[in-house]
Amino acid sequence: MRLIKLSRNEFDQFANTHKHRSFYQTSAYGDLMLGQGFNSIYIGLKTKSNKIVGASLLLYKNIRGTHKFAYAPRGFLIDYSDYKILKEFTSKLKSYLKSNRFVFFKIDPPVIFKEHKPDGSVDTDCINNAKAVKDMMKLGYKHLGFNTYFEGLKPRWNVRLKIEGSSANTFNTFHPEIKDKIMVAGQKGFEVYKGGEKDLEKFYFFVKSKNKTRNLDYYRGYFNTFSKKDMFELWFVKMDTNKLLEQEKNIYEKEVNNNSILSRKMLEQTEDRAAVIDKKMESDNKLARYRRSLIAATNFAAKYPKGRTVAATAIIKYEKEVFFLIDGYNANLKESNPDYLLKWMIIDKYIKEGYSFFNLNGTTGQYKNPNSKFYDAYDYKTKMGGKVIEYIGEFDYILKKRKYKSIKSLLMFKKMISSAKE
């Protein structure tokens, strides 16, 4: 077998059908990262019969002049259960990179280590790829650990929704709390619409605080490279402020009336008084929430009488999977749930177009802890039916040990490698 450089088209044709395919392993992503200061090459392992049995996009940068490091984002595209192929691919790539003055290369393959149930327990009926980690370490890869948070360049923990059935059936599998939030949001004057290039600044306004290493030009790069292949879309939620205010008033007044009835019942001597007290306490909590929503809606209607965009998200479409890249919304309208409606409308649209998976993006290993700042994101993702996927993590293959040790502590290098962080 031989390791060769592949053309962009040859690489994409192989990548598009591979079981470990990812939009990170496409020529479009390679083009995007050119704008972040990386160079890119596409390599493949071919048999004597000219069949490709492994391939990868490699991004690389120079370190202090002529030395370089490489990164295979969500790569390699190879059968990790085939030790012989993995060994051959590693050996050939090691020789090629070492002869070209590379210090090390990094990979973070989308190989599932374990799948977890919503309560955090391991799903014993699903995949477990502990052997893949052992095999890679046996071949000389340095495993950077089973990190819990977002220490790696890509999230090690993801939540992924697999579609089984129609759009209506999918909605019915959602947790009642999620269904209620979506249906209520749908009645509050929110309009979901698809944006274009002219809306990039508006989109960036909502997401800029979520990843401070990424500027507007980065997302413009996404739009320019991925839109050419119909892979990137911007979606927004616009609020009819007057309709929202009317709806919030109705909801609040209805609960005020319900609360008054429960107050009178509490004064009555009935056998189910304890149950009435529980309902009254629940109503009190609802009233507090509805009051906050009403105040926010009142302020918005006064400030934006013609309506206002209140939420945005960017998605990547690739081989019948939708990946939610990043999103944001107006925090003052959190309890009106425009973000829930936005995600559902996108999911609903693409289920009807034949998409089978929706990657709701990262979570953490502490996702089941209610005190974690990441708990809310985990909670809604799993209540939408997503399964928690734990990947095997990041690996470095060190080609020059002394150089590797010296550059890892450099601030310049840390900034350089962080430019690949998603």
N, C-alpha and C positions, 0 to 999 in steps of 0.2 A: 504494500500500500504506500501511497505517496501523499504528502501534504502540499497543496498548491493554492495559489491565489485564485479566487473565483470572481467572475464578473458580477456586477450588481444583479442583473437579471437571473443569472444562474443561481446565485445565493437565494434570492427571494423565492424562486420557484421551489427550491428545496425547503426553505424555512416555512413557507405558507402551509405545508401539509404535515409538518413534523409534530409529534405528540407534545413536545415541550415548546411549541411555538408561542411567541410573545411579540407584541409590537415593538418591544425593546430590541428584538433581534430582527430588524428589517433595515433595508437601505434608507428608508425614510427617517428612521431614528439616527442612523449614521449621519445623514445630511443635517439633521437638527443639531447634533453635537459638534459639527464643524463650526457652528456659530458660537460654541462655548470654548473654542480653542483646542479642540481635539482633532486629530487626524483619524482616518478610518481605513481598515483593510478587511477584506472578506476572505476567509480561508476555509478550505474543505479537505477532508480526507477521502481519497478515491481508491477504489480497488483496481486490480489489473484490468477488470472489465469496464472500467471507467464509471463505476457506480459510486455516488457520494454516500458515505456512511456516517459522516459527522461534519459539522460546519459551525462557523461562528463569525459574527461581526466582532472585530476587535477595535476598540477606541484606544488611542495612545497619545502620550505627550512626552516631550523632552524634560529631563530633570538635570539641571545644571549642565547645560551644553549638550553633549552627545549621548548621554545615558537616558534611557526611556523606561516607562512603565506602561503596561497594557491592561485593559479592562474589558471583559466580555459581559455586557449588561444582560442579566437574566440568561446567560449562556453557560455552557455550550449547548448546541443542538445535537445531542448524541444520546444513545441508549445507555444510561448509567448502570443498568443491570447487566450489561455485557462487558465484563471486566477486560476481556481481550481487546475490544475496540477502544475502551476508555484508556487502557494502558498504551496502545499504539498511538492514539491521538495525542495524549500527553507527551509521550516521548518525542514524537515528530515536532510538535509545537515547541517543546522545550529547546530542542536543537536549533530550530529556526530563530527563535527569539534571542537565545543566548548569543548566537553568531551575529546578531544585529544590535548588540549592546543594550539589550533590555535587562533591567535589574530584577523585575518580578512581573507576574501577571495575576490579575484578580478575577474571580468568577463568583456569581451568586445565582446558580441555576434554579429554575422554578420547579424543582423536584420536591414533592411533598414529603416531609418528614413524618408528620402525623396529622390526622384530622380530628377536630374536637367538636363535641356537642355544645349547645348553648350554655350548659351549666359548667363548662370548662373541662369536663371529663373527656378522656380520649375515646374516640369512637373505634372500638376494637374490631368492628366489621369492615373498616376501611383501610386505606393504604398505610404502610409503615416502612419507610426507606432508611432505617438505621444502617443497613448493610452498605448503602451507597456512601455514607459518611466514612465508614471504616475503610472501604475500598479506596477512597480518595486519599485518606491519610496514609494508607499503605503505599500509595504511589508517590508520596512526598508532599502532598498538599498540606498547608497549615490551616486547620479549621479555626476560624475566629470566634467560635463559640455559639451557643444557643441563646443569643441575646433576647432580652425581654421587651425592650422598647424600640426606639428608632435609631440605634447606633450604626446600623449598616447603611449602605448607599441606597438600597431599596428596602421597603418594609419586609421583615421576615414573617410577619403575621398578616394575613389577608382574610377578608370575608367575601365569599363567592356564592352567588345564587345560581343554582341550576334549575332550568325551567323544565317542568314536566306537565304538559297540558296547555290549555288555552290561557289567554290573558285573564279571563274571568276566574278560571280555576286557580291561577296563581294568586290573584287578589284575595280569594277566599282562604288561602293558606296563611295569610298574614295574621299576626297577632291582633286580637280585637282592638287593642290600643292604637296600633298603626292604622288599621282600617278607619277607625273613628277620626284620627287626626287628618287623614287624607280626605275623607268625605266632608268634614267640617271646613277644611281649608278650601275645598272646591266650592263652597257656598259663600265665601267671603270676598268675592270680587277679584280673585287672582286669575291672571291670564298667563299661560305658559306660551312662550314663543321662541323660535330659533333665530339666533343672531348671525351676523356676518363680520367681515373684516373691520367694518366701521365701528363695531361694538367692542373692539378689543380693550380700549381704555375703560369702558364701563365695566367689562368683565374683571379687569385687573383691580379695579377699586374694591371689589368684594373679596378678592383672594390674596391680595398683597401681604396681609398680616399673617397668613398661614404658612408661607414659606419665604422667609426674608432673603434667601440666597438667590431667588429667582425674580428677575425684573420683567418689565413689560416686553422688552425685546425677546426674551426667552419664549414667552407665549405667542408673540408674533411669529417667531421661528416655527413653533408648532403649527400655527395656522398655515404658514406659507408652504411648509414641507408636506404635512399630512393631508391638507385639504386637496392637494393635487391628485391624491389617490382616494378621495372621498372617505377619509379615515378620521377627520377631526371636526368636531362641531361645538359651537357655543350655544347654550340654552339659558333663558332668563325667565323670571317671573315678574310681571308687572301688576301693580295693585291699583284697582279702581278705589280710590280712597273714600269716596262718598258711599259706595256700596258696602265697603268694609265697615265703615262707621255705623251704617244702618244695621248691618248684621250683628255687630258687637253689642249694640244697644239692645237688640231683641234677645240675644243670648243672656245678657246680664239681667234684663228685666224679668225674663222667664225664671231665672235662678233666684232672684229676689223674692218672687212670688212663692216659689217652692220652699225657700228658706223660712218665710213667714208661716206657711202651713205647718212645717216641721216644728217651729217654735211653739205654736198653739198645741200641737199634739204632745209635746214634752210636758205641758202643764196638766194634761189629762192623766188620770190614773188608769193605765192600760197594762195588760200582761206583757206586751211586747215593747215596753218603754225603753229597754236597753237597745233594741234594734233601732228605735226612733232616734235615740241619742247618737248612735253610729251614723245614721243617715244625715243628721243635723251637722255633725262634725265634717262629714264628707262635703256637704253643701257649703259650709263655711269656707273650706279650702277652695272649692270651685269659685265661690264669690270673690275671694281674694285674687285668684288668677284672672277671672273675667273682668274685674275692676282694672287690673293692670293693662289688660288688652284694650279695654275701652278707652283708657287714658291715652295709650299709645295711638290708637286709631283716631281719636279726637285731634291730637297734635298733628298727625300726618295729614288729615283732611284739611286742617287749617293751613298747613305749610305747602301742601301739594294738591290743590283742588283738581288738577287735571290728571292726577295719577302719578305713580312713581315706580321705577324698577327696584325690586327689593331683594332679589336673590339671583345667583348665577352659578353655572357649572360648566365644565369642559369635559367632553367625553372623547374617547378613542374607540373607533369601531375596527375590529380586526378579526376576520375569519369567524363570523357569527358569535363574537363575544363583544360586549360593550364594557369598556373600562372607565369608571368614573375617576378622572384624573385629579380634579380639585374643585371645591365649591365654596361658596360663602353666601351669607345672607345678612340682612339688617337685624342686628341683635335686639332692637326694640320690638320686633315682631316675632320673636322666637315662639311665643305661645300661640301665634296664629298659624304656625307650621307651613310657611310657603315652601321650605326646602323639602318637606315630605311630599307635597303635591308635585313638585318639580321632578323628583326622582321617579315617582310613580308614573307620571305622564311619559317620561322617556322609556321606562321599562315597558309600559303598555304598548307604546308605538313599535318598539323593536321586537317584542314577542310576536306581534302581528306580522312583522316582516321576516320572521323565521329565525331570530337570534335565540341561542340556546343557553348562554351564560351571561351573567352580569357581575363583574368584579367590582365590589363596593369599596375596594382599596384597603388601606392599612388599618390594623388595630395593634394591640400589644399583648404580651403574655400575661398582663395583669388586667385583661379586659373584663373579667368577671367580678372584679373588686369594685363595689359601689362607690368607694371613696377615691377611686382613681379619676384623674381629670379626663381620661379617655373613655370613661364608662358610658357616657351618653352616646358616643359614636358607635361603640360596640353594641349597645342595647338596641338601638333602632335597626342596625344592620342585621343582627340575628333575628329580631322580631319580624323582619321582612322575609325571613326564611333562609338567610345566608348561612353557610357553614364556615366555621373558623378553620382556615388552612394554615398550618405551620410548615414553612419551607426549611430545607436543610441548612441554610445560612451561607455566609461568605467564606471563601477560601483564597488564600494567597499561595502562589507557587514561587518560591524564592530561587532566583537564578544566580544571584551574586550576594552572598550573605553579608559581607562587610558593608557593601554599598546599601543594602536593604536596611540594616540597622542604623546607618548614619542618616538616611533620608527620612525615615519614619517620624523623627522628632522635629523635622524642619517645619516652621510655620508656613513657609512658601509651599511646601509639598502638601500640607494639610489643606490649604486653600485650593490648591490645584486639584486634589482628589475630590474635594467637596463640590466642585463644579459638576461632578457626575451624579451628585446626590439628588434623588427625586423627592 
